Amino acid sequence: MSSPALRKAEPPAGTARETALGPGRRRRIAMVPTVTLLLGALYCLLPVAWVVIASTKSGAELFSTFTFWPGTGFADNLSDLNAYRDGVYWRWMGNSALYAVLGALLSTCVSAFSGYALAVYRFRGRETLFNVLLAGVLMPPVILAIPQYLLLAKADLTDSYLSVLLPQILSPYGVYLARIYAAAAVPADVVEAGRMDGAGEWRIFSRVALPMMVPGLVTVFLFQFVAIWNNFLLPYIMLSDDEKFPITLGLHTLLEQGANTPALYTLVITGAFLAVFPLVALFLVVQRFWSLDLLSGAVKS
C-alpha cells in the first residue's frame, strides 16, 4: 500500500491525459467550438449584412452591381419610403410596436402568474396541466391560426387590433420558462418565511418572488416581443384593413402590387433594414437584467 505522501504526489488522471495530448493538440481541440460558433454567427449575420448593403442601392444598382458592394441610393430610398402613401410605413411600424409591446407585456404577466403558481403551489392535476402546456409548445402556429380566426369571427373581433393581440397573450413556452425559473429562483424557505410573518399570497408574490424572477421574465418578454414583431401569419389571416397592418404584413403588400404595378423592392429592403433597429435597441436595453444573480434579493446562506 502506498503511503499518503506518495498518493499526494501522484498527478490527477485528467492532468496526465492532458499532458499526454500535448499543448498543440489541446489548442486544436479547443478551437473546434470557437470555429463552429464563428461559422454559425457568419451564417446568421450574412443576410443582415446583405439587407444593410442592399438598402443603400437604387433600383438600377440593386440588380446590376456586385451583391456586397454598397450603392449611393439610401437617401433616395428613405425619402421614397417616407413619401409612400403619406408615410403609411411609419403607421405600420407603430402598429407593430403596439402589438409587440402590449402583447409581450400581457404575455409576460400571464406567464409570471402561471409559472409561479405551477412552481410553488401543490394541487391535483398540476403536472397534467403543465404537460398540456408543454404540448402547446410543440404545436405549430399554422395549425392554430384557422381555429383562432373562426373563434374570433364568432365574437366579431376579426380585422381589429384585438384579433392580433388576444391569441398571443398566452404563450406556452413563456409559461414553461417562468415555471422553470420560478422553481430555481424562488426558494421554498423564503415563501414559508413570508407566510409565517403574516404576509398574504399576493404580497409574497409581488414583493418577494417577483423581484427574484425578473431575469427570467425579461427573457420571456424578449422572446415574445421578437415573436410578435416578426409574426406574419396571424395578421395576414386576421386583418384586411391595411391601416392596422404590422410592419411584416405592410412590407409584404409592397411586393404584391398586382400585375400592372412592379414590386417596390428598394422600399421593401429599406423598410426591412429600419425594422431591425427596434429589436437591436431592445436587446441593448434589457441585456443588463440578465447579469442579475439567480437568487438576487433572496436570503442566502
Secondary structure, DSSP 8 states (H G I E B T S, - for coil): ---HHHHHHS--HHHHHHHHH-HHHHHHHHHHHHHHHHHHHHHHHHHHHHHHHHTTS-HHHHHHS-TTS--S-HHHHHHHHHHGGGTHHHHHHHHHHHHHHHHHHHHHHHHHHHHHHHHH---TTHHHHHHHHHHHHTS-HHHHHHHHHHHHHHTT-TTSHHHHHGGGT--HHHHHHHHHHHHHHS-HHHHHHHHHTT--HHHIIIIIIHHHHHHHHHHHHHHHHHHHHT--HHHHHH---GGG--HHHHHHHHH---TTS---HHHHHHHHHHHHHHHHHHHHHHGGGGGS-TTTTS---
